[in-house]
Amino acid sequence: MNFTESFRIALRALASNKARSLLTMLGVIIGVAAVIVLVAIGTGVQGEITGQVEGLGSNLLFIIPGQYGGGMGGDQAPPSRRFTLEDSDLIERKVPGLDAVVPVLQSGSTAKAGNRSIRVTVAGGNAAGSEVFSSTLAGGRHYRRSEVQAGSRVVALGSSVRTALFPNQDPVGKTITLAGQRFTVVGYYEALGGGLAGDQDSQVYIPVTTAQRIFNVNYVSTIVVKATDPNEIERVKADIRRVLIPRYGEEFTVFTQEQTLGLLSNLLGTLTYMLAGIAGISLLVGGIGIMNIMLVSVSERTREIGIRKAVGARTYDILSQFVIEAVGLSVLGGIVGIAIGWGGSAAMTALTPVPTNVTPWAVAMAFFFAAGVGVFFGVYPAWKASQLDPIEALRYE
């Protein structure tokens, strides 16, 4: 009996138990779809964050207290000291070739207006913040240098905050309560979406001096520097280190855009592979299901196997038939899983803010892994069937 005949018999056996075949394929379908969707989410998030970092320009440096290595955060020494506004002023005075120096302080709080409230991230910065970070005013203005110096209680609202507190209203000139104090709204921003600092639309922006006062701290979280010439970024980095080392020794880290992208790519890439591995576990479970069903099938068709061997079927013929059945279940389940995974990723992008990007390598990996599962878990039942003694098989009831 040739391969074509074995293939035809295997397909006929699968078609004769449609419900069982469908349920057997279900584990593979779920596994393949999960691999594709989870990898698409990881890749999409990685692409969006990388695009946001690149969109900030190649001339930014981020100065963070503490020592950070190149890994996923395990080789990080927590800071024993934090930066102050004096450090920001010192960098601005002592380092040539800078367009902007922005000290940043962030903390959580609740913003209220009338009987409406929303949980927000308070981002304190200076007047140069709008020159460094991507932000487009939808109305009003950013706070001024004089307001930073005076520690004025003025605030600019992210898109979600404005919608929650002042639906269908222009909030400029109105007041909100933030950390128990009243602030005057001077501007609001267009929708920005998620970013390196989280959901930027749920942030409110106030002078850094005001933020320090209302949160009762004297430090800043990060200092962001914008160099005039991207080609001078390494020189600027060296100058910043020269200025800060006498004050902090080596207890700080200066990241360039390239280093930031490298760290993010390594982290998000590792997370993507981890997600794929977790989803792959369901494929293994699906493979075990295939093996169980094939063993049941061998038991049910013992007399059929005996008859076929009695009329001349070789061990190879029996083996190939059951392997083809197992591989057919996994391959067909893989194809259906690919369709569901691709469609699910597209639907997620269209209906939610989560970005997805279906990659060919994820589709190929999921499909060939599914086929491999069919071969691996189908061989033992097929071998068991091929080793049946024809006389004993004919006696089987």
C-alpha positions in Angstrom: 0.0 0.0 0.0 1.5 3.3 -1.1 1.6 6.7 0.8 -1.4 8.1 -1.1 -3.6 5.2 -0.1 -2.5 5.5 3.6 -3.3 9.3 3.4 -6.8 8.6 2.0 -7.6 6.0 4.7 -6.3 8.3 7.4 -8.5 11.2 6.2 -11.5 8.9 6.0 -10.9 7.8 9.6 -10.8 11.4 10.8 -13.9 12.3 8.9 -15.8 9.4 10.4 -15.4 10.9 13.9 -15.8 14.6 13.2 -16.7 15.7 16.7 -13.8 13.8 18.2 -11.4 15.2 15.6 -12.6 18.7 16.3 -12.2 18.4 20.1 -8.8 16.8 19.6 -7.7 19.7 17.5 -9.0 22.3 20.0 -5.9 22.2 22.1 -3.7 22.8 19.1 -6.0 25.6 17.8 -5.8 27.4 21.1 -2.1 26.9 21.4 -1.3 28.2 18.0 -3.7 31.1 18.3 -2.2 32.0 21.7 1.4 32.0 20.4 0.5 34.3 17.5 -1.6 36.7 19.6 0.9 37.0 22.5 3.9 37.4 20.2 1.9 39.9 18.2 1.2 41.9 21.4 4.9 41.8 22.5 6.2 42.8 19.1 3.6 45.5 18.7 4.3 47.0 22.1 8.1 46.8 21.4 7.6 48.6 18.0 5.5 51.3 19.5 7.8 52.1 22.4 10.8 52.0 20.1 9.1 54.4 17.8 8.3 56.7 20.7 11.9 56.7 21.8 13.2 57.4 18.3 10.5 60.1 17.9 12.0 62.0 20.8 15.2 62.5 18.7 18.7 61.1 18.8 20.0 64.0 20.9 18.4 63.2 24.3 20.2 61.9 27.4 18.5 60.6 30.5 20.3 61.0 33.8 19.1 58.6 36.6 20.4 58.2 40.1 21.9 54.8 40.9 24.0 52.4 38.8 22.2 50.6 36.0 23.8 47.8 34.0 22.9 46.5 30.6 20.7 43.7 31.7 17.0 43.5 32.5 17.3 45.3 35.9 18.9 42.6 37.9 22.3 44.4 37.9 20.9 47.6 39.3 22.2 49.4 42.4 19.5 51.4 44.2 20.5 55.1 44.6 21.7 56.2 48.0 21.3 59.9 46.9 18.8 61.6 44.6 19.2 64.5 42.3 18.1 68.0 43.2 17.2 71.2 41.2 20.7 72.4 41.9 22.1 69.5 39.9 19.9 70.5 37.0 21.0 74.1 37.2 24.7 73.0 37.4 24.4 70.9 34.3 22.8 73.8 32.4 25.6 76.2 33.5 28.6 73.9 33.1 27.8 71.8 30.1 28.0 73.6 26.7 25.9 72.7 23.7 22.6 72.1 25.4 19.1 73.1 24.1 17.3 72.2 27.3 17.7 70.6 30.7 14.5 69.3 32.4 14.3 68.0 36.0 11.4 65.6 36.3 9.5 64.6 39.4 6.5 62.2 39.2 4.0 60.9 41.7 0.4 59.7 41.9 -2.6 61.7 43.1 -6.3 62.3 42.6 -7.5 65.2 40.6 -11.0 66.6 41.4 -13.3 69.2 39.8 -16.7 69.6 41.3 -18.2 66.1 41.9 -15.9 64.5 39.3 -12.5 62.9 40.1 -9.8 60.8 38.4 -6.6 59.1 39.5 -3.7 60.8 37.7 0.1 60.8 37.5 1.5 64.3 38.4 4.5 65.1 36.3 6.5 68.1 37.5 9.0 69.7 35.1 10.2 73.1 34.0 9.3 75.4 31.1 11.6 73.5 28.7 9.6 70.3 29.1 7.5 71.0 26.0 10.8 71.3 24.0 12.0 67.9 25.0 8.9 65.7 25.1 6.3 65.0 22.4 3.3 67.1 23.4 0.8 69.2 21.3 -1.4 71.7 23.0 -5.1 71.4 22.2 -5.8 74.7 24.0 -4.3 77.2 26.4 -0.5 77.1 27.1 2.3 75.4 29.0 3.4 76.9 32.3 6.0 79.6 32.1 9.5 80.0 33.5 8.3 82.6 36.0 5.6 80.2 37.3 8.3 77.5 37.8 10.5 80.0 39.7 7.5 81.1 41.9 6.1 77.6 42.4 2.8 78.6 41.1 -0.3 76.3 41.3 -0.9 76.1 37.6 -1.6 72.9 35.7 -1.9 71.5 32.2 -4.2 68.5 31.7 -3.7 65.3 29.7 -6.5 64.4 27.3 -8.1 61.8 29.5 -8.0 64.0 32.5 -9.7 66.9 30.7 -12.4 64.6 29.3 -13.1 63.1 32.8 -13.2 66.4 34.7 -14.5 68.8 32.1 -16.5 66.9 29.5 -17.5 69.1 26.5 -16.0 72.2 28.2 -13.0 74.3 27.8 -11.1 73.8 31.1 -8.7 76.8 30.6 -9.2 79.2 33.6 -11.1 76.7 35.7 -9.8 75.2 38.9 -9.1 71.6 40.0 -8.1 70.2 43.4 -4.8 68.2 43.3 -3.2 66.7 46.5 -5.6 68.8 48.5 -4.6 72.1 46.9 -6.4 74.2 44.2 -4.7 74.6 40.8 -5.7 76.9 37.9 -5.8 75.1 34.5 -3.7 76.9 32.0 -3.8 74.4 29.1 -4.6 70.9 27.9 -3.0 68.5 25.5 -4.1 66.4 22.5 -4.4 62.6 23.0 -0.9 61.1 23.2 -1.6 57.5 24.2 0.8 55.3 26.1 4.4 56.1 26.5 7.6 55.4 28.4 6.1 57.0 31.5 2.8 55.1 31.1 -0.5 56.6 30.0 0.4 60.2 29.1 -3.2 61.1 28.7 -3.8 60.4 32.4 -1.1 62.8 33.5 -1.3 66.4 34.7 1.7 68.7 34.3 2.7 71.2 36.9 5.9 73.2 37.7 8.6 70.9 39.3 9.0 73.4 42.2 5.2 73.1 42.9 5.4 69.3 42.8 8.2 69.3 45.3 6.2 71.5 47.7 2.9 69.6 47.5 4.6 66.2 47.9 7.0 67.5 50.5 10.3 66.3 48.8 13.5 68.1 47.8 14.6 65.9 45.0 13.8 65.1 41.4 13.4 61.6 39.8 15.3 62.1 36.6 17.1 64.8 34.6 16.6 64.9 30.9 19.0 66.7 28.7 18.6 67.7 25.0 21.9 68.3 23.1 22.0 70.9 20.4 24.0 68.6 18.0 23.2 64.9 17.9 26.8 64.3 16.7 28.1 65.7 20.0 26.1 63.4 22.2 29.1 61.4 23.5 30.9 64.7 24.3 27.9 66.0 26.2 27.6 62.7 28.1 31.3 62.9 29.1 30.8 66.6 30.2 27.7 65.6 32.3 29.7 62.9 34.0 32.6 65.3 34.7 30.1 67.7 36.4 28.3 65.1 38.5 31.1 62.8 39.5 32.5 65.2 42.1 29.0 65.3 43.8 27.8 61.7 43.4 30.9 59.6 42.5 29.7 56.8 40.2 26.2 56.6 41.8 24.4 57.8 38.7 23.8 56.6 35.1 23.6 58.6 31.9 21.7 56.9 29.1 21.8 57.9 25.5 18.9 57.2 23.1 20.9 54.3 21.6 21.5 52.8 25.0 17.8 53.3 26.0 16.7 51.6 22.8 19.1 48.7 23.4 17.8 48.2 27.0 14.2 48.4 25.9 14.7 46.0 23.0 16.4 43.5 25.2 13.8 43.7 27.8 10.8 43.6 25.5 12.4 41.0 23.2 12.9 38.7 26.2 9.3 39.2 27.4 8.0 38.4 23.9 9.9 35.1 23.9 8.6 34.4 27.4 5.1 35.0 26.2 5.6 32.7 23.2 7.0 30.0 25.6 4.0 30.3 27.9 1.6 29.9 25.0 3.7 27.0 23.7 2.8 25.0 26.8 -0.8 24.9 25.6 0.5 23.3 22.4 2.1 20.6 24.5 -1.2 20.0 26.2 -2.8 19.8 22.8 -0.2 17.2 21.8 -1.0 15.1 24.9 -4.6 15.2 23.9 -3.8 14.0 20.4 -1.8 11.1 21.9 -4.7 10.1 24.2 -7.2 10.1 21.4 -4.9 8.2 19.1 -4.4 5.5 21.8 -8.2 5.3 22.1 -8.5 5.0 18.3 -6.0 2.2 18.2 -7.9 0.3 20.9 -11.2 0.8 19.1 -9.8 -0.3 15.7 -7.9 -3.3 16.9 -10.0 -5.7 14.8 -9.6 -3.5 11.7 -5.8 -3.5 12.2 -5.9 -7.3 12.6 -7.9 -7.7 9.4 -5.6 -5.4 7.4 -2.4 -7.2 8.6 -4.1 -10.6 7.9 -4.6 -9.6 4.2 -1.1 -8.4 3.8 -0.7 -4.9 5.3 2.9 -4.2 6.4 4.0 -2.7 9.7 5.0 0.4 7.8 1.4 0.7 6.3 -0.2 0.7 9.8 2.5 3.0 11.2 2.1 5.5 8.4 -1.7 5.6 8.6 -1.8 6.5 12.3 1.1 9.0 12.1 -0.7 10.7 9.2 -3.9 10.9 11.3 -2.0 12.5 14.2 -0.1 14.9 11.9 -3.4 15.7 10.0 -5.1 16.7 13.3 -2.2 18.9 14.4 -1.7 20.5 11.0 -5.4 21.3 10.4 -5.6 22.6 14.0 -2.5 24.7 13.2 -4.1 26.3 10.1 -7.3 27.1 12.0 -5.2 28.5 14.9 -3.3 30.7 12.6 -6.5 32.1 11.1 -7.9 32.8 14.6 -4.7 34.2 15.9 -4.3 36.6 12.9 -7.9 37.7 13.1 -7.7 38.1 16.9 -4.6 40.3 16.6 -6.3 42.5 14.0 -9.4 42.8 16.1 -7.4 43.7 19.2 -5.6 46.5 17.3 -8.9 47.8 15.9 -11.0 47.6 19.1 -8.4 48.2 21.9 -5.4 50.6 22.5 -3.1 47.5 22.6 -0.8 47.5 19.5 -0.2 44.2 17.8 2.1 43.1 15.0 1.8 39.6 13.6 5.3 38.5 12.5 6.0 35.8 9.9 8.5 34.0 12.3 5.8 33.7 14.9 3.3 32.2 12.4 5.9 29.8 11.0 7.1 28.8 14.5 3.6 28.1 15.7 2.7 26.1 12.6 5.8 23.9 12.5 5.7 23.4 16.3 2.1 22.2 15.9 3.1 19.8 13.1 6.1 18.6 15.3 3.7 18.0 18.2 1.6 15.8 15.9 4.6 13.8 14.8 6.0 13.5 18.3 2.8 12.5 20.1 1.5 10.4 17.2 4.5 8.1 16.9 3.9 6.0 20.0 0.2 5.2 19.3 1.1 4.5 15.7 4.0 2.2 16.7 1.7 0.4 19.2 -0.8 -0.2 16.5 1.8 -1.4 14.0 3.1 -4.0 16.6 -0.2 -5.7 17.2 -0.3 -9.4 16.5 -2.8 -10.0 13.7 -4.2 -13.2 15.4 -4.7 -11.5 18.8 -6.1 -8.4 17.0 -8.7 -10.6 15.2 -9.8 -12.1 18.6 -10.2 -8.6 20.2 -13.7 -7.7 21.1 
